[in-house]
Amino acid sequence: PMLARMSLDGRLGPTLAFLPPWDGTIVRSEEGRTASVPSAFRNPPWLAFQRSGDRFAVAKADVDGPDAGTFVLTSLNIAGDTLFTGRFPFDAETITPQAALSILSSWIGSLLYPDLVKAVRDQVHAPAVYPPITNIVVGRDGSIWVEQRVNASARRPYYVITPAGQPWGTIELTRNARVAVAELGRAWVVQEDSLGVPSV
């Protein structure tokens, strides 16, 4: 996929970046029917813009192969120039064969068409680890906050990277809280109560 600027009158501008492949998110049968891959297996690239519009970031995790347990993060300015790119670790949680079978069986059981069932069985395999990234936030200072899936302690971790591309640390929030706006050393968090009412 390509990321490009477009003018207000609909004219396509220069290409800013080429995004990592959006693979493993849709299954397509020979009859042309499609089904979305369950979130436990889905590993799309993540894209976020700084609120000022000066920077943006792209992240993609590796959940199979020798680099499983890491993600690649690239920060760019609005002209498309790379500010930094790096590979960073995450706390990988292995998908056990039992969990993979349970997820696949539940998914197949929800499909109405035999051609989609065949497509799932032919095309989908469980990754080695759960895809970790659930969001990214580009801070007001250019820092990048990589939100990861809720962990075994029912906490939501954020891996924080400085504007220069250096690891800064990890913070953990409760599972009902998410970073909305941030900078190094400070974050504004939206938290939902038991009724789903948000507060900052």
N, C-alpha and C positions, 0 to 999 in steps of 0.2 A: 504494500500500500504506500501511496505517496501523500505527503502533506504539503499543501501549497496555499498561498494567500490568494484571496479573491476580493476584488474591489466591490464597493457598494452597488455598482451597476452591473455586477455579474461577470466581470472580465477576470479570467484566470491569470494570476500573477506568477512570480517565480516559485520554483520548488524550494521548500524549506528543509525537508528531510524525507528520507525513505524509512518507513516504519518496519519493524520486524514482522515476519509473516503472521497473519491472523489465523493460525492453524489450530485444528483441534477444537473448534467451537461449534461447527455445524456438520452434521452427517447428511449426505445426499444419496438417495436411492437411485437405482437404474430407471425408475419411473418418474424421477424428478421431484419426489417428495423430500422434505427436509425435516430434521429434528435437531433441537439444541442439545449439545452435550451437557450432562449434569455439571453443576458448579464445582463438584469435587474433582473433576478431571479437566476443567476448562482452564486454559492458560493463555489468555490473550496478552498482547502488549498493552501497556498502560501509558496514557498521555495526559499531561497536566500543564496548564499555563499559569505563570505568575499573574496575580491580579492586575498588576500594572501593564501587563502585555509585553514586558521587556524580555522575558525568558520563557522557555518551556523545557519539559523533560520527558524522556521516553524510557520506560523500564520494561524488561522482559526476563522472566525467570527461566532457568533450566531445571527441568524436573525429571530428566532422563539422561543417561550417558555419563561420561566422566565428569562433567561440570554440574551434575545434579546437586542441588543445595546451594547454588549461587544465582545471582541475577546480575544482568548488565544494565547499567544506568548511564544515560547520556544526557547532558545538559547543553542546550543551545540557546543562542540569542535569537531575536526575532528576524535577523537577516539570514538565519540558517547556519551561522558559524558555530562550530563545536567548541564549547567552553571546557568541557572535560568529558571523558568517558571512562568507566571503570567497572570492574567486576567485584561484587561484594557478597559475603556469605549471608545465609539465613538459617534459622533453626529448622532443619528439615524434619518433617514427620513422615515416616514411611507409610505407604499404603499397603497394608497386609493383604495377602491373597483372599482372606475371608471378607475383609472390607470391600475389596474390589468386586468380588462376586456378588455381595449384597447390593452394592450400588448398581451394577450392571443388571442384575435380575429385576430390581425394582423399576429401573428405566425401561427395560424390555417389556415388562408387564404392563406398562402404561401406554405402549404403542399400539395403534389400531390396525396398522397395515403390515402384512407379511414382508413386503419389499423393504420396509424400514427396519424391521427386525433383522433381516438378512444383512442390510447395510451396516447396522450397528455391530453385528457379530464379525463382519468382514473388516471393518475399518477402525474400530475403536479398541484400544488397549489401555489398561490402567498405567498411568505414569508411576515411576518409582517412588516419588514423594508427592504430597499434596501441593498444588500450586499455592504459593504463599501470599502473593500480592493481592490486596483487595482495594487499594487506592493509592495514589500519590498526591502530595501537596507540595507545590513550589512556594517557599516562604517569601515573605516581603523582602528579605535580604538575599534571596537566591539560594538559601539552603533548601534541601529536599528531604521531605518526610515520607518515608515509604511505609504505608500501613500494611500490616500483615494479618493473616487469619488469626482468629481467636485461639489462644494456646490452651494447653491442658489445665492451666491454672485459671481459666476463664478470664484471662486478661487479653487486651488488644495491644500488641507491641508496635512501636514505630521505630524504624531504623533511620537515624538522622545523619545526613551527609552535609558537610559544609559547602559554601558556594564555590570553593576551590576543588571540591571533589574528594575531600578527606573524611573518613568516618569520624563522627562526633560522639556517638553514643546511641543507646537504645532507651526509650522510655516506654512504660506500660500504663495503659488506661483501663478502666473497667470496660466490660464488653458493650455497655450501652452508651459509650462516649466515643467521639471522633474529633480529631483535630480539624478545625475549619480554617484558621489563619495562624501563621506561625512565623517565628524567626528564632535564631539560635538563642537559647536561654529563656524563651517565652512562647507560649502557645495559647490560643483562644479555642476552647473546647465546647462542642455542643453535646449535651447529655440528655438522654430521654428518660423520663420516669416510667413507672409501670404501666401508665396509660398511654405512653407514646408521646407525651407532651415535652417538647424540647426546651432546654434552658442553656444559657451560656455561662 
